[in-house]
Amino acid sequence: MRLTDLRPKWRPTPVADVDAAITFLCPACRKGIVSVWLVLGGEPRKGAHVANVLPPAWDAMTIRPSIADEGRCTAAKRTGCPGWHGFITNGEAS
Ligand SMILES: [Zn+2]
């Protein structure tokens, strides 16, 4: 599914060397929220993932390494969602 269908949002972070904090609907249940910190290029650092572009270039966005949100879906208590573990590649969540 497309990242743009998951209502992505972003904000700058106050943390040095981290470029953006993004959230989008959990691809597993589409009810909870997944949160990811991004850095542009380079290596993962400070708990952030690496993106090739920054928001709002959602359709071109590739994030590495994989996003492991298992058990942290914010809707888990309500829906029993096990969370999501997957990739964002060229704006596609898989
Ligand atoms: Zn979920």
PDB file of the backbone (N, CA, C, O) and the ligand in Angstrom, with CONECT records:
HET     ZN  A 101       1
ATOM      1  N   MET A   1       0.844  -1.188   0.000  1.00  0.00           N
ATOM      2  CA  MET A   1       0.000   0.000   0.000  1.00  0.00           C
ATOM      3  C   MET A   1       0.883   1.242   0.000  1.00  0.00           C
ATOM      4  O   MET A   1       2.029   1.216   0.449  1.00  0.00           O
ATOM      5  N   ARG A   2       0.322   2.319  -0.512  1.00  0.00           N
ATOM      6  CA  ARG A   2       1.119   3.541  -0.601  1.00  0.00           C
ATOM      7  C   ARG A   2       1.202   4.240   0.755  1.00  0.00           C
ATOM      8  O   ARG A   2       0.230   4.290   1.510  1.00  0.00           O
ATOM      9  N   LEU A   3       2.357   4.764   1.036  1.00  0.00           N
ATOM     10  CA  LEU A   3       2.538   5.542   2.255  1.00  0.00           C
ATOM     11  C   LEU A   3       1.556   6.714   2.305  1.00  0.00           C
ATOM     12  O   LEU A   3       1.058   7.066   3.373  1.00  0.00           O
ATOM     13  N   THR A   4       1.287   7.303   1.167  1.00  0.00           N
ATOM     14  CA  THR A   4       0.374   8.452   1.133  1.00  0.00           C
ATOM     15  C   THR A   4      -1.058   8.067   1.486  1.00  0.00           C
ATOM     16  O   THR A   4      -1.863   8.938   1.816  1.00  0.00           O
ATOM     17  N   ASP A   5      -1.392   6.781   1.422  1.00  0.00           N
ATOM     18  CA  ASP A   5      -2.730   6.330   1.835  1.00  0.00           C
ATOM     19  C   ASP A   5      -2.812   6.112   3.349  1.00  0.00           C
ATOM     20  O   ASP A   5      -3.885   5.845   3.890  1.00  0.00           O
ATOM     21  N   LEU A   6      -1.672   6.230   4.015  1.00  0.00           N
ATOM     22  CA  LEU A   6      -1.623   5.989   5.457  1.00  0.00           C
ATOM     23  C   LEU A   6      -1.540   7.305   6.240  1.00  0.00           C
ATOM     24  O   LEU A   6      -1.083   7.331   7.382  1.00  0.00           O
ATOM     25  N   ARG A   7      -1.978   8.366   5.623  1.00  0.00           N
ATOM     26  CA  ARG A   7      -2.050   9.685   6.261  1.00  0.00           C
ATOM     27  C   ARG A   7      -0.739  10.082   6.954  1.00  0.00           C
ATOM     28  O   ARG A   7      -0.725  10.368   8.152  1.00  0.00           O
ATOM     29  N   PRO A   8       0.349  10.096   6.195  1.00  0.00           N
ATOM     30  CA  PRO A   8       1.638  10.440   6.813  1.00  0.00           C
ATOM     31  C   PRO A   8       1.691  11.907   7.250  1.00  0.00           C
ATOM     32  O   PRO A   8       1.153  12.794   6.588  1.00  0.00           O
ATOM     33  N   LYS A   9       2.341  12.123   8.360  1.00  0.00           N
ATOM     34  CA  LYS A   9       2.557  13.475   8.875  1.00  0.00           C
ATOM     35  C   LYS A   9       4.009  13.572   9.326  1.00  0.00           C
ATOM     36  O   LYS A   9       4.661  12.560   9.584  1.00  0.00           O
ATOM     37  N   TRP A  10       4.502  14.789   9.416  1.00  0.00           N
ATOM     38  CA  TRP A  10       5.873  14.944   9.890  1.00  0.00           C
ATOM     39  C   TRP A  10       6.029  16.244  10.648  1.00  0.00           C
ATOM     40  O   TRP A  10       5.229  17.172  10.525  1.00  0.00           O
ATOM     41  N   ARG A  11       7.091  16.276  11.440  1.00  0.00           N
ATOM     42  CA  ARG A  11       7.503  17.504  12.108  1.00  0.00           C
ATOM     43  C   ARG A  11       9.020  17.454  12.241  1.00  0.00           C
ATOM     44  O   ARG A  11       9.615  16.378  12.292  1.00  0.00           O
ATOM     45  N   PRO A  12       9.634  18.620  12.294  1.00  0.00           N
ATOM     46  CA  PRO A  12      11.065  18.636  12.566  1.00  0.00           C
ATOM     47  C   PRO A  12      11.298  18.160  13.998  1.00  0.00           C
ATOM     48  O   PRO A  12      10.410  18.298  14.839  1.00  0.00           O
ATOM     49  N   THR A  13      12.445  17.615  14.286  1.00  0.00           N
ATOM     50  CA  THR A  13      12.746  17.233  15.663  1.00  0.00           C
ATOM     51  C   THR A  13      13.702  18.255  16.264  1.00  0.00           C
ATOM     52  O   THR A  13      14.470  18.887  15.538  1.00  0.00           O
ATOM     53  N   PRO A  14      13.664  18.420  17.565  1.00  0.00           N
ATOM     54  CA  PRO A  14      14.624  19.318  18.228  1.00  0.00           C
ATOM     55  C   PRO A  14      15.955  18.626  18.475  1.00  0.00           C
ATOM     56  O   PRO A  14      16.875  19.220  19.037  1.00  0.00           O
ATOM     57  N   VAL A  15      16.058  17.355  18.049  1.00  0.00           N
ATOM     58  CA  VAL A  15      17.269  16.578  18.332  1.00  0.00           C
ATOM     59  C   VAL A  15      18.303  16.829  17.234  1.00  0.00           C
ATOM     60  O   VAL A  15      18.005  16.694  16.047  1.00  0.00           O
ATOM     61  N   ALA A  16      19.501  17.188  17.635  1.00  0.00           N
ATOM     62  CA  ALA A  16      20.569  17.423  16.662  1.00  0.00           C
ATOM     63  C   ALA A  16      20.818  16.153  15.850  1.00  0.00           C
ATOM     64  O   ALA A  16      20.787  15.049  16.395  1.00  0.00           O
ATOM     65  N   ASP A  17      21.059  16.307  14.569  1.00  0.00           N
ATOM     66  CA  ASP A  17      21.381  15.199  13.659  1.00  0.00           C
ATOM     67  C   ASP A  17      20.183  14.328  13.302  1.00  0.00           C
ATOM     68  O   ASP A  17      20.339  13.386  12.525  1.00  0.00           O
ATOM     69  N   VAL A  18      19.005  14.600  13.830  1.00  0.00           N
ATOM     70  CA  VAL A  18      17.800  13.887  13.399  1.00  0.00           C
ATOM     71  C   VAL A  18      16.948  14.887  12.624  1.00  0.00           C
ATOM     72  O   VAL A  18      16.641  15.972  13.117  1.00  0.00           O
ATOM     73  N   ASP A  19      16.573  14.508  11.409  1.00  0.00           N
ATOM     74  CA  ASP A  19      16.001  15.494  10.499  1.00  0.00           C
ATOM     75  C   ASP A  19      14.491  15.614  10.558  1.00  0.00           C
ATOM     76  O   ASP A  19      13.955  16.694  10.309  1.00  0.00           O
ATOM     77  N   ALA A  20      13.802  14.551  10.876  1.00  0.00           N
ATOM     78  CA  ALA A  20      12.339  14.614  10.885  1.00  0.00           C
ATOM     79  C   ALA A  20      11.788  13.474  11.723  1.00  0.00           C
ATOM     80  O   ALA A  20      12.402  12.413  11.839  1.00  0.00           O
ATOM     81  N   ALA A  21      10.634  13.709  12.298  1.00  0.00           N
ATOM     82  CA  ALA A  21       9.876  12.652  12.967  1.00  0.00           C
ATOM     83  C   ALA A  21       8.614  12.464  12.146  1.00  0.00           C
ATOM     84  O   ALA A  21       7.869  13.419  11.930  1.00  0.00           O
ATOM     85  N   ILE A  22       8.367  11.251  11.687  1.00  0.00           N
ATOM     86  CA  ILE A  22       7.169  11.004  10.892  1.00  0.00           C
ATOM     87  C   ILE A  22       6.249  10.032  11.618  1.00  0.00           C
ATOM     88  O   ILE A  22       6.691   9.202  12.413  1.00  0.00           O
ATOM     89  N   THR A  23       4.979  10.155  11.329  1.00  0.00           N
ATOM     90  CA  THR A  23       3.991   9.184  11.801  1.00  0.00           C
ATOM     91  C   THR A  23       3.110   8.812  10.614  1.00  0.00           C
ATOM     92  O   THR A  23       2.899   9.612   9.702  1.00  0.00           O
ATOM     93  N   PHE A  24       2.608   7.599  10.643  1.00  0.00           N
ATOM     94  CA  PHE A  24       1.632   7.172   9.639  1.00  0.00           C
ATOM     95  C   PHE A  24       0.796   6.069  10.238  1.00  0.00           C
ATOM     96  O   PHE A  24       1.181   5.459  11.236  1.00  0.00           O
ATOM     97  N   LEU A  25      -0.345   5.811   9.636  1.00  0.00           N
ATOM     98  CA  LEU A  25      -1.219   4.769  10.149  1.00  0.00           C
ATOM     99  C   LEU A  25      -0.534   3.413  10.061  1.00  0.00           C
ATOM    100  O   LEU A  25       0.156   3.114   9.087  1.00  0.00           O
ATOM    101  N   CYS A  26      -0.734   2.603  11.084  1.00  0.00           N
ATOM    102  CA  CYS A  26      -0.170   1.261  11.107  1.00  0.00           C
ATOM    103  C   CYS A  26      -0.655   0.480   9.881  1.00  0.00           C
ATOM    104  O   CYS A  26      -1.862   0.305   9.709  1.00  0.00           O
ATOM    105  N   PRO A  27       0.262   0.006   9.024  1.00  0.00           N
ATOM    106  CA  PRO A  27      -0.173  -0.737   7.832  1.00  0.00           C
ATOM    107  C   PRO A  27      -0.899  -2.039   8.161  1.00  0.00           C
ATOM    108  O   PRO A  27      -1.628  -2.572   7.325  1.00  0.00           O
ATOM    109  N   ALA A  28      -0.703  -2.549   9.370  1.00  0.00           N
ATOM    110  CA  ALA A  28      -1.337  -3.823   9.731  1.00  0.00           C
ATOM    111  C   ALA A  28      -2.821  -3.651  10.052  1.00  0.00           C
ATOM    112  O   ALA A  28      -3.633  -4.501   9.685  1.00  0.00           O
ATOM    113  N   CYS A  29      -3.183  -2.562  10.732  1.00  0.00           N
ATOM    114  CA  CYS A  29      -4.582  -2.408  11.156  1.00  0.00           C
ATOM    115  C   CYS A  29      -5.205  -1.103  10.668  1.00  0.00           C
ATOM    116  O   CYS A  29      -6.426  -0.946  10.698  1.00  0.00           O
ATOM    117  N   ARG A  30      -4.377  -0.177  10.224  1.00  0.00           N
ATOM    118  CA  ARG A  30      -4.846   1.140   9.762  1.00  0.00           C
ATOM    119  C   ARG A  30      -5.609   1.905  10.832  1.00  0.00           C
ATOM    120  O   ARG A  30      -6.389   2.804  10.517  1.00  0.00           O
ATOM    121  N   LYS A  31      -5.391   1.559  12.077  1.00  0.00           N
ATOM    122  CA  LYS A  31      -6.032   2.288  13.173  1.00  0.00           C
ATOM    123  C   LYS A  31      -5.007   2.903  14.116  1.00  0.00           C
ATOM    124  O   LYS A  31      -5.181   4.025  14.590  1.00  0.00           O
ATOM    125  N   GLY A  32      -3.940   2.161  14.383  1.00  0.00           N
ATOM    126  CA  GLY A  32      -2.879   2.677  15.241  1.00  0.00           C
ATOM    127  C   GLY A  32      -1.925   3.567  14.463  1.00  0.00           C
ATOM    128  O   GLY A  32      -2.097   3.799  13.267  1.00  0.00           O
ATOM    129  N   ILE A  33      -0.923   4.057  15.164  1.00  0.00           N
ATOM    130  CA  ILE A  33       0.049   4.980  14.591  1.00  0.00           C
ATOM    131  C   ILE A  33       1.442   4.386  14.726  1.00  0.00           C
ATOM    132  O   ILE A  33       1.796   3.846  15.773  1.00  0.00           O
ATOM    133  N   VAL A  34       2.227   4.487  13.665  1.00  0.00           N
ATOM    134  CA  VAL A  34       3.641   4.128  13.685  1.00  0.00           C
ATOM    135  C   VAL A  34       4.444   5.423  13.676  1.00  0.00           C
ATOM    136  O   VAL A  34       4.162   6.324  12.887  1.00  0.00           O
ATOM    137  N   SER A  35       5.436   5.518  14.542  1.00  0.00           N
ATOM    138  CA  SER A  35       6.308   6.690  14.620  1.00  0.00           C
ATOM    139  C   SER A  35       7.727   6.291  14.253  1.00  0.00           C
ATOM    140  O   SER A  35       8.225   5.262  14.711  1.00  0.00           O
ATOM    141  N   VAL A  36       8.376   7.095  13.435  1.00  0.00           N
ATOM    142  CA  VAL A  36       9.750   6.818  13.019  1.00  0.00           C
ATOM    143  C   VAL A  36      10.525   8.124  12.957  1.00  0.00           C
ATOM    144  O   VAL A  36      10.019   9.124  12.448  1.00  0.00           O
ATOM    145  N   TRP A  37      11.729   8.120  13.464  1.00  0.00           N
ATOM    146  CA  TRP A  37      12.637   9.261  13.274  1.00  0.00           C
ATOM    147  C   TRP A  37      13.482   9.005  12.049  1.00  0.00           C
ATOM    148  O   TRP A  37      13.860   7.867  11.769  1.00  0.00           O
ATOM    149  N   LEU A  38      13.779  10.068  11.315  1.00  0.00           N
ATOM    150  CA  LEU A  38      14.544   9.947  10.070  1.00  0.00           C
ATOM    151  C   LEU A  38      15.781  10.830  10.072  1.00  0.00           C
ATOM    152  O   LEU A  38      15.785  11.939  10.605  1.00  0.00           O
ATOM    153  N   VAL A  39      16.825  10.301   9.458  1.00  0.00           N
ATOM    154  CA  VAL A  39      17.961  11.122   9.064  1.00  0.00           C
ATOM    155  C   VAL A  39      18.087  11.000   7.551  1.00  0.00           C
ATOM    156  O   VAL A  39      17.740   9.977   6.961  1.00  0.00           O
ATOM    157  N   LEU A  40      18.590  12.065   6.941  1.00  0.00           N
ATOM    158  CA  LEU A  40      18.723  12.064   5.490  1.00  0.00           C
ATOM    159  C   LEU A  40      20.093  11.520   5.111  1.00  0.00           C
ATOM    160  O   LEU A  40      21.114  12.168   5.342  1.00  0.00           O
ATOM    161  N   GLY A  41      20.107  10.328   4.529  1.00  0.00           N
ATOM    162  CA  GLY A  41      21.348   9.719   4.072  1.00  0.00           C
ATOM    163  C   GLY A  41      22.236   9.274   5.221  1.00  0.00           C
ATOM    164  O   GLY A  41      21.879   9.425   6.390  1.00  0.00           O
ATOM    165  N   GLY A  42      23.382   8.729   4.885  1.00  0.00           N
ATOM    166  CA  GLY A  42      24.346   8.279   5.887  1.00  0.00           C
ATOM    167  C   GLY A  42      23.920   6.985   6.539  1.00  0.00           C
ATOM    168  O   GLY A  42      23.283   6.138   5.913  1.00  0.00           O
ATOM    169  N   GLU A  43      24.274   6.839   7.796  1.00  0.00           N
ATOM    170  CA  GLU A  43      24.005   5.620   8.551  1.00  0.00           C
ATOM    171  C   GLU A  43      22.942   5.910   9.610  1.00  0.00           C
ATOM    172  O   GLU A  43      22.776   7.056  10.028  1.00  0.00           O
ATOM    173  N   PRO A  44      22.208   4.848  10.053  1.00  0.00           N
ATOM    174  CA  PRO A  44      21.261   5.049  11.151  1.00  0.00           C
ATOM    175  C   PRO A  44      21.995   5.596  12.378  1.00  0.00           C
ATOM    176  O   PRO A  44      23.098   5.149  12.691  1.00  0.00           O
ATOM    177  N   ARG A  45      21.392   6.551  13.065  1.00  0.00           N
ATOM    178  CA  ARG A  45      22.018   7.086  14.279  1.00  0.00           C
ATOM    179  C   ARG A  45      20.959   7.642  15.217  1.00  0.00           C
ATOM    180  O   ARG A  45      19.889   8.075  14.790  1.00  0.00           O
ATOM    181  N   LYS A  46      21.275   7.622  16.481  1.00  0.00           N
ATOM    182  CA  LYS A  46      20.381   8.152  17.515  1.00  0.00           C
ATOM    183  C   LYS A  46      18.982   7.534  17.431  1.00  0.00           C
ATOM    184  O   LYS A  46      17.978   8.199  17.686  1.00  0.00           O
ATOM    185  N   GLY A  47      18.937   6.255  17.072  1.00  0.00           N
ATOM    186  CA  GLY A  47      17.645   5.589  16.998  1.00  0.00           C
ATOM    187  C   GLY A  47      16.839   5.939  15.767  1.00  0.00           C
ATOM    188  O   GLY A  47      15.698   5.498  15.630  1.00  0.00           O
ATOM    189  N   ALA A  48      17.412   6.729  14.864  1.00  0.00           N
ATOM    190  CA  ALA A  48      16.689   7.142  13.665  1.00  0.00           C
ATOM    191  C   ALA A  48      17.003   6.223  12.491  1.00  0.00           C
ATOM    192  O   ALA A  48      18.088   5.648  12.402  1.00  0.00           O
ATOM    193  N   HIS A  49      16.033   6.100  11.599  1.00  0.00           N
ATOM    194  CA  HIS A  49      16.230   5.368  10.355  1.00  0.00           C
ATOM    195  C   HIS A  49      16.761   6.315   9.285  1.00  0.00           C
ATOM    196  O   HIS A  49      16.701   7.535   9.435  1.00  0.00           O
ATOM    197  N   VAL A  50      17.281   5.738   8.205  1.00  0.00           N
ATOM    198  CA  VAL A  50      17.834   6.533   7.106  1.00  0.00           C
ATOM    199  C   VAL A  50      16.822   6.626   5.979  1.00  0.00           C
ATOM    200  O   VAL A  50      16.275   5.614   5.540  1.00  0.00           O
ATOM    201  N   ALA A  51      16.574   7.834   5.514  1.00  0.00           N
ATOM    202  CA  ALA A  51      15.685   8.044   4.374  1.00  0.00           C
ATOM    203  C   ALA A  51      16.466   8.678   3.230  1.00  0.00           C
ATOM    204  O   ALA A  51      17.445   9.393   3.446  1.00  0.00           O
ATOM    205  N   ASN A  52      16.014   8.403   2.010  1.00  0.00           N
ATOM    206  CA  ASN A  52      16.674   8.980   0.837  1.00  0.00           C
ATOM    207  C   ASN A  52      16.164  10.386   0.547  1.00  0.00           C
ATOM    208  O   ASN A  52      16.860  11.186  -0.080  1.00  0.00           O
ATOM    209  N   VAL A  53      14.954  10.686   1.000  1.00  0.00           N
ATOM    210  CA  VAL A  53      14.368  12.021   0.850  1.00  0.00           C
ATOM    211  C   VAL A  53      13.651  12.337   2.162  1.00  0.00           C
ATOM    212  O   VAL A  53      13.411  11.452   2.984  1.00  0.00           O
ATOM    213  N   LEU A  54      13.322  13.588   2.339  1.00  0.00           N
ATOM    214  CA  LEU A  54      12.576  13.984   3.535  1.00  0.00           C
ATOM    215  C   LEU A  54      11.152  14.364   3.148  1.00  0.00           C
ATOM    216  O   LEU A  54      10.890  14.688   1.989  1.00  0.00           O
ATOM    217  N   PRO A  55      10.229  14.328   4.110  1.00  0.00           N
ATOM    218  CA  PRO A  55       8.871  14.775   3.830  1.00  0.00           C
ATOM    219  C   PRO A  55       8.903  16.216   3.318  1.00  0.00           C
ATOM    220  O   PRO A  55       9.752  17.010   3.723  1.00  0.00           O
ATOM    221  N   PRO A  56       7.968  16.544   2.421  1.00  0.00           N
ATOM    222  CA  PRO A  56       6.788  15.775   2.036  1.00  0.00           C
ATOM    223  C   PRO A  56       6.960  14.938   0.772  1.00  0.00           C
ATOM    224  O   PRO A  56       5.985  14.707   0.056  1.00  0.00           O
ATOM    225  N   ALA A  57       8.158  14.486   0.485  1.00  0.00           N
ATOM    226  CA  ALA A  57       8.400  13.669  -0.721  1.00  0.00           C
ATOM    227  C   ALA A  57       8.028  12.212  -0.440  1.00  0.00           C
ATOM    228  O   ALA A  57       8.831  11.304  -0.657  1.00  0.00           O
ATOM    229  N   TRP A  58       6.818  12.005   0.038  1.00  0.00           N
ATOM    230  CA  TRP A  58       6.400  10.664   0.471  1.00  0.00           C
ATOM    231  C   TRP A  58       6.507   9.623  -0.643  1.00  0.00           C
ATOM    232  O   TRP A  58       6.902   8.486  -0.386  1.00  0.00           O
ATOM    233  N   ASP A  59       6.162   9.997  -1.871  1.00  0.00           N
ATOM    234  CA  ASP A  59       6.097   9.017  -2.962  1.00  0.00           C
ATOM    235  C   ASP A  59       7.466   8.518  -3.394  1.00  0.00           C
ATOM    236  O   ASP A  59       7.574   7.473  -4.036  1.00  0.00           O
ATOM    237  N   ALA A  60       8.510   9.259  -3.045  1.00  0.00           N
ATOM    238  CA  ALA A  60       9.864   8.842  -3.430  1.00  0.00           C
ATOM    239  C   ALA A  60      10.621   8.253  -2.248  1.00  0.00           C
ATOM    240  O   ALA A  60      11.799   7.916  -2.367  1.00  0.00           O
ATOM    241  N   MET A  61       9.949   8.128  -1.110  1.00  0.00           N
ATOM    242  CA  MET A  61      10.670   7.821   0.131  1.00  0.00           C
ATOM    243  C   MET A  61      11.008   6.342   0.275  1.00  0.00           C
ATOM    244  O   MET A  61      10.147   5.472   0.144  1.00  0.00           O
ATOM    245  N   THR A  62      12.284   6.080   0.550  1.00  0.00           N
ATOM    246  CA  THR A  62      12.759   4.744   0.922  1.00  0.00           C
ATOM    247  C   THR A  62      13.414   4.873   2.291  1.00  0.00           C
ATOM    248  O   THR A  62      14.260   5.742   2.501  1.00  0.00           O
ATOM    249  N   ILE A  63      13.026   4.012   3.214  1.00  0.00           N
ATOM    250  CA  ILE A  63      13.549   4.049   4.581  1.00  0.00           C
ATOM    251  C   ILE A  63      14.227   2.725   4.879  1.00  0.00           C
ATOM    252  O   ILE A  63      13.663   1.659   4.635  1.00  0.00           O
ATOM    253  N   ARG A  64      15.458   2.801   5.418  1.00  0.00           N
ATOM    254  CA  ARG A  64      16.188   1.613   5.830  1.00  0.00           C
ATOM    255  C   ARG A  64      16.792   1.853   7.204  1.00  0.00           C
ATOM    256  O   ARG A  64      17.074   3.011   7.514  1.00  0.00           O
ATOM    257  N   PRO A  65      17.011   0.860   8.049  1.00  0.00           N
ATOM    258  CA  PRO A  65      16.582  -0.523   7.830  1.00  0.00           C
ATOM    259  C   PRO A  65      15.067  -0.664   7.992  1.00  0.00           C
ATOM    260  O   PRO A  65      14.348   0.333   8.056  1.00  0.00           O
ATOM    261  N   SER A  66      14.592  -1.907   8.058  1.00  0.00           N
ATOM    262  CA  SER A  66      13.162  -2.144   8.188  1.00  0.00           C
ATOM    263  C   SER A  66      12.640  -1.504   9.471  1.00  0.00           C
ATOM    264  O   SER A  66      13.388  -1.287  10.425  1.00  0.00           O
ATOM    265  N   ILE A  67      11.359  -1.212   9.473  1.00  0.00           N
ATOM    266  CA  ILE A  67      10.701  -0.590  10.619  1.00  0.00           C
ATOM    267  C   ILE A  67      10.013  -1.694  11.400  1.00  0.00           C
ATOM    268  O   ILE A  67       9.107  -2.358  10.899  1.00  0.00           O
ATOM    269  N   ALA A  68      10.459  -1.880  12.638  1.00  0.00           N
ATOM    270  CA  ALA A  68       9.910  -2.950  13.475  1.00  0.00           C
ATOM    271  C   ALA A  68       9.049  -2.329  14.558  1.00  0.00           C
ATOM    272  O   ALA A  68       9.559  -1.815  15.554  1.00  0.00           O
ATOM    273  N   ASP A  69       7.769  -2.377  14.364  1.00  0.00           N
ATOM    274  CA  ASP A  69       6.830  -1.749  15.302  1.00  0.00           C
ATOM    275  C   ASP A  69       6.013  -2.814  16.030  1.00  0.00           C
ATOM    276  O   ASP A  69       4.970  -2.516  16.612  1.00  0.00           O
ATOM    277  N   GLU A  70       6.493  -4.052  15.993  1.00  0.00           N
ATOM    278  CA  GLU A  70       5.707  -5.133  16.580  1.00  0.00           C
ATOM    279  C   GLU A  70       5.380  -4.841  18.033  1.00  0.00           C
ATOM    280  O   GLU A  70       6.256  -4.499  18.827  1.00  0.00           O
ATOM    281  N   GLY A  71       4.125  -4.980  18.361  1.00  0.00           N
ATOM    282  CA  GLY A  71       3.701  -4.832  19.739  1.00  0.00           C
ATOM    283  C   GLY A  71       3.592  -3.404  20.212  1.00  0.00           C
ATOM    284  O   GLY A  71       3.187  -3.162  21.349  1.00  0.00           O
ATOM    285  N   ARG A  72       3.951  -2.430  19.350  1.00  0.00           N
ATOM    286  CA  ARG A  72       3.898  -1.044  19.792  1.00  0.00           C
ATOM    287  C   ARG A  72       2.796  -0.263  19.083  1.00  0.00           C
ATOM    288  O   ARG A  72       2.674   0.948  19.268  1.00  0.00           O
ATOM    289  N   CYS A  73       1.995  -0.951  18.272  1.00  0.00           N
ATOM    290  CA  CYS A  73       0.886  -0.280  17.612  1.00  0.00           C
ATOM    291  C   CYS A  73       0.013   0.393  18.670  1.00  0.00           C
ATOM    292  O   CYS A  73      -0.380  -0.240  19.650  1.00  0.00           O
ATOM    293  N   THR A  74      -0.286   1.659  18.472  1.00  0.00           N
ATOM    294  CA  THR A  74      -1.049   2.398  19.484  1.00  0.00           C
ATOM    295  C   THR A  74      -2.487   1.922  19.575  1.00  0.00           C
ATOM    296  O   THR A  74      -3.192   2.283  20.517  1.00  0.00           O
ATOM    297  N   ALA A  75      -2.935   1.130  18.630  1.00  0.00           N
ATOM    298  CA  ALA A  75      -4.297   0.605  18.675  1.00  0.00           C
ATOM    299  C   ALA A  75      -4.348  -0.811  19.234  1.00  0.00           C
ATOM    300  O   ALA A  75      -5.414  -1.426  19.260  1.00  0.00           O
ATOM    301  N   ALA A  76      -3.206  -1.337  19.682  1.00  0.00           N
ATOM    302  CA  ALA A  76      -3.127  -2.755  20.060  1.00  0.00           C
ATOM    303  C   ALA A  76      -4.131  -3.131  21.147  1.00  0.00           C
ATOM    304  O   ALA A  76      -4.756  -4.190  21.087  1.00  0.00           O
ATOM    305  N   LYS A  77      -4.281  -2.250  22.146  1.00  0.00           N
ATOM    306  CA  LYS A  77      -5.191  -2.597  23.244  1.00  0.00           C
ATOM    307  C   LYS A  77      -6.628  -2.700  22.761  1.00  0.00           C
ATOM    308  O   LYS A  77      -7.414  -3.495  23.276  1.00  0.00           O
ATOM    309  N   ARG A  78      -6.955  -1.902  21.782  1.00  0.00           N
ATOM    310  CA  ARG A  78      -8.322  -1.842  21.283  1.00  0.00           C
ATOM    311  C   ARG A  78      -8.582  -2.925  20.235  1.00  0.00           C
ATOM    312  O   ARG A  78      -9.655  -3.529  20.210  1.00  0.00           O
ATOM    313  N   THR A  79      -7.604  -3.163  19.379  1.00  0.00           N
ATOM    314  CA  THR A  79      -7.841  -4.018  18.212  1.00  0.00           C
ATOM    315  C   THR A  79      -7.097  -5.348  18.284  1.00  0.00           C
ATOM    316  O   THR A  79      -7.365  -6.254  17.495  1.00  0.00           O
ATOM    317  N   GLY A  80      -6.160  -5.468  19.234  1.00  0.00           N
ATOM    318  CA  GLY A  80      -5.343  -6.668  19.272  1.00  0.00           C
ATOM    319  C   GLY A  80      -4.309  -6.713  18.174  1.00  0.00           C
ATOM    320  O   GLY A  80      -3.738  -7.769  17.902  1.00  0.00           O
ATOM    321  N   CYS A  81      -4.059  -5.578  17.536  1.00  0.00           N
ATOM    322  CA  CYS A  81      -3.066  -5.542  16.452  1.00  0.00           C
ATOM    323  C   CYS A  81      -1.695  -5.952  16.977  1.00  0.00           C
ATOM    324  O   CYS A  81      -1.252  -5.437  18.003  1.00  0.00           O
ATOM    325  N   PRO A  82      -1.019  -6.869  16.293  1.00  0.00           N
ATOM    326  CA  PRO A  82       0.314  -7.288  16.729  1.00  0.00           C
ATOM    327  C   PRO A  82       1.406  -6.297  16.354  1.00  0.00           C
ATOM    328  O   PRO A  82       2.576  -6.529  16.656  1.00  0.00           O
ATOM    329  N   GLY A  83       1.048  -5.209  15.707  1.00  0.00           N
ATOM    330  CA  GLY A  83       2.058  -4.264  15.232  1.00  0.00           C
ATOM    331  C   GLY A  83       2.535  -4.642  13.842  1.00  0.00           C
ATOM    332  O   GLY A  83       2.144  -5.666  13.282  1.00  0.00           O
ATOM    333  N   TRP A  84       3.379  -3.796  13.308  1.00  0.00           N
ATOM    334  CA  TRP A  84       3.820  -3.962  11.933  1.00  0.00           C
ATOM    335  C   TRP A  84       5.336  -4.015  11.873  1.00  0.00           C
ATOM    336  O   TRP A  84       6.011  -3.291  12.604  1.00  0.00           O
ATOM    337  N   HIS A  85       5.880  -4.871  11.004  1.00  0.00           N
ATOM    338  CA  HIS A  85       7.312  -4.895  10.735  1.00  0.00           C
ATOM    339  C   HIS A  85       7.473  -4.959   9.227  1.00  0.00           C
ATOM    340  O   HIS A  85       7.107  -5.953   8.600  1.00  0.00           O
ATOM    341  N   GLY A  86       8.013  -3.914   8.650  1.00  0.00           N
ATOM    342  CA  GLY A  86       8.117  -3.915   7.202  1.00  0.00           C
ATOM    343  C   GLY A  86       9.010  -2.805   6.693  1.00  0.00           C
ATOM    344  O   GLY A  86       9.757  -2.175   7.441  1.00  0.00           O
ATOM    345  N   PHE A  87       8.905  -2.589   5.396  1.00  0.00           N
ATOM    346  CA  PHE A  87       9.746  -1.639   4.708  1.00  0.00           C
ATOM    347  C   PHE A  87       8.923  -0.523   4.062  1.00  0.00           C
ATOM    348  O   PHE A  87       7.764  -0.717   3.696  1.00  0.00           O
ATOM    349  N   ILE A  88       9.540   0.631   3.933  1.00  0.00           N
ATOM    350  CA  ILE A  88       9.025   1.673   3.054  1.00  0.00           C
ATOM    351  C   ILE A  88      10.015   1.782   1.896  1.00  0.00           C
ATOM    352  O   ILE A  88      11.186   2.104   2.100  1.00  0.00           O
ATOM    353  N   THR A  89       9.539   1.512   0.688  1.00  0.00           N
ATOM    354  CA  THR A  89      10.400   1.529  -0.494  1.00  0.00           C
ATOM    355  C   THR A  89       9.712   2.297  -1.606  1.00  0.00           C
ATOM    356  O   THR A  89       8.640   1.906  -2.068  1.00  0.00           O
ATOM    357  N   ASN A  90      10.325   3.382  -2.035  1.00  0.00           N
ATOM    358  CA  ASN A  90       9.716   4.220  -3.074  1.00  0.00           C
ATOM    359  C   ASN A  90       8.274   4.562  -2.755  1.00  0.00           C
ATOM    360  O   ASN A  90       7.409   4.550  -3.631  1.00  0.00           O
ATOM    361  N   GLY A  91       8.027   4.866  -1.498  1.00  0.00           N
ATOM    362  CA  GLY A  91       6.694   5.300  -1.097  1.00  0.00           C
ATOM    363  C   GLY A  91       5.697   4.173  -0.907  1.00  0.00           C
ATOM    364  O   GLY A  91       4.510   4.421  -0.694  1.00  0.00           O
ATOM    365  N   GLU A  92       6.169   2.934  -0.983  1.00  0.00           N
ATOM    366  CA  GLU A  92       5.296   1.780  -0.828  1.00  0.00           C
ATOM    367  C   GLU A  92       5.606   1.087   0.493  1.00  0.00           C
ATOM    368  O   GLU A  92       6.763   0.776   0.777  1.00  0.00           O
ATOM    369  N   ALA A  93       4.574   0.843   1.303  1.00  0.00           N
ATOM    370  CA  ALA A  93       4.752   0.121   2.557  1.00  0.00           C
ATOM    371  C   ALA A  93       4.502  -1.355   2.303  1.00  0.00           C
ATOM    372  O   ALA A  93       3.464  -1.734   1.763  1.00  0.00           O
ATOM    373  N   SER A  94       5.457  -2.181   2.695  1.00  0.00           N
ATOM    374  CA  SER A  94       5.302  -3.622   2.434  1.00  0.00           C
ATOM    375  C   SER A  94       5.846  -4.425   3.610  1.00  0.00           C
ATOM    376  O   SER A  94       5.808  -5.655   3.588  1.00  0.00           O
TER     377      SER A  94
HETATM  378 ZN    ZN A 101      -1.756  -1.779  14.162  1.00  0.00          ZN2+
END
